[in-house]
């Protein structure tokens, strides 16, 4: 059966194929905005391998996912979450927490901080956003009944003000894209109105309906369902055949280049909750490396990629710009090569999800902290808070 063009652009094989085509252009010297140095990859592979072994000496690396960001300051909020006794209802609850938290996980900006009553110190970036979203969900901020749920009606009426209050946003503590995040959750509310139970947890029912008799669900199918169901969340994106494409960008030499970073991050993040519900997600390595600023920053700060566009340091670049599209595609292609080097370095067949966690994301953060005091990305990307 031939895939439609929309389905093809939602398939991880297309993400990988277009990224490889971008890498071919780079190695042929046909990109005007980037210089590439493949000789730097082995050094980065050793660094990622050493960091992975230091963090996980037994190499029992968990799957890269949002759930791990709930473990902060020696406290694992995930283990303390309210959980219904019924297995299916518990799965719906877990899915709601993960989906809402992932959609709120885009870059916070360098100034935002969150203070929790139980976790010491100020929290920032992904961990701060995770804890803030957990506490909001726990308090019933996404339910009209004060329950730890994410109900369609409550999300549909969510205001930027209520979200700002939950995330402790003030003039002196700004969060990038607060209004856009609230709008994204309002869209999620409208979309989930059509799901079982008129709640975000109805997504679990949609997914479980695609599980094989032996309890398996392909990661490719998982991603496809997520992209199909969530596509209305990005109404400003490119449209094709009447459908919103989301994280897909025109690039003249290659046509449309898909990434689906946030949705793939969601797919990775749902693996553990689905497993707890008795569903085994297979074909996880069919998903791709995530084209975001920690993984992409690893390559820039590690010297494998160097921007050469005039004024790239001082300019803010739209997500749709050629510079950013090229960077993200090269990130996907080069991380695939880096993963093989890391496996060789460790002598272990880790999945891409484990290498991201072990891993490239942590290494990118470490290099960013060494290069810039605020650990900001090396490239300033204009984002509405729903891509990075």
Phi, psi and omega in degrees: 000131180278131178287145171292164181297322178296313180297323179296319180287347177265357185270136180298334177297327179288321175303312183294317183295314180293326178292322177294324177295322177295318179297322178298318177299320182293315182290338176273002180072028185258008174257128183274348187254354184220142166252141183239138180230093182292342179292345178278344184298316180302320178297318177294323177299319178295318180298313180295320178297315180296319179294320179298315180293325179293321181281327182225079186303329179272002181059021172275070186279128178288165176290134176302121182190164184297327183306327183291336179284350175278356179259100187222139174058034179079004179242131178253097182298328180303322181287345181259001187295144173297133185218121179298155181288325180292131187297315180293319180292324176296321178295318178298319179297315179297317180298319180298314179299315182294313183299310181297317182293321178295317181293339177265008191267003179298161186313134184274340190092157189286344188263341187287139177222155177228135179247126181252150183288337184253335185260125184290152174081175176271137179255145180221174173050220189299318180294317178297317178296323179296311182295318179298316180292323177298312181296321179296315178298316182298322181281354181085025181293343181250019180223143177282356184247011179068022182259155173287076181217173173230093184267145183302314184296315181295317180295322182299334181255011183294131180257158176298326180296317180291324177292319178299319179296317180295329183260013175058036181280131174222178177299326180270355180227065188283141175250125180300130171070035181300313180296319180294323177295316178297319179297322179297317179289328174296320176297320177300321177299315180294318180295315185287351174302332180268003180266159179308133178078001182050048179210161181297329178297344175298341176300326177300319180295321178295319180290316183295336177291347180255006182281138179290164180303334179268014173083024183250147177221122180291139177299331178293318177294317178304310180298318181300318179294316179300315182293321179294315184286326187263357184304326179294350179290344183239069185289348179270001184276172177300141178249145177215129181054035177079006181243144176282135184268338180078230187281065180224132190227137177292138177213109194313312184293337187238358185083223180272133182242113181268152175228312180052046184300307186295321181287324175293322175300321176294317179300313176302318186289337181275350184300312182294312177300322178293322177299319178297335179271003178093012180252125178264119178274121181255174176057033184298327180286358172285337174289166188249166168304154183270126183275076181227180196284340176286312178293316178293325178294326176305318182288324178287307181293336178272000174085003179283331177232135179229119176292138179235006178293140180303133176069021185295332181287326187258352183264144171267126189254126175299150178302329182279353184293153179302321181302315183285319178299316178297315180301313183292320179293319177295327177298314180298313184292316184286327177292330175297319177290319179298323180300319178296323178294320179294318178300318178294321179297321184268344184065034182219144181269069179286146176286165177300322179298326178285323180292323175299320183281329191291321353166182184295322181295314179294323179293321177298319178295319181296315180293323178296319180295324179288327184275329185219130185305326182267007179057027180289162178292155182288341182241130181272106184255128175285115182224148178271012178088010181236007178247303182262000000 
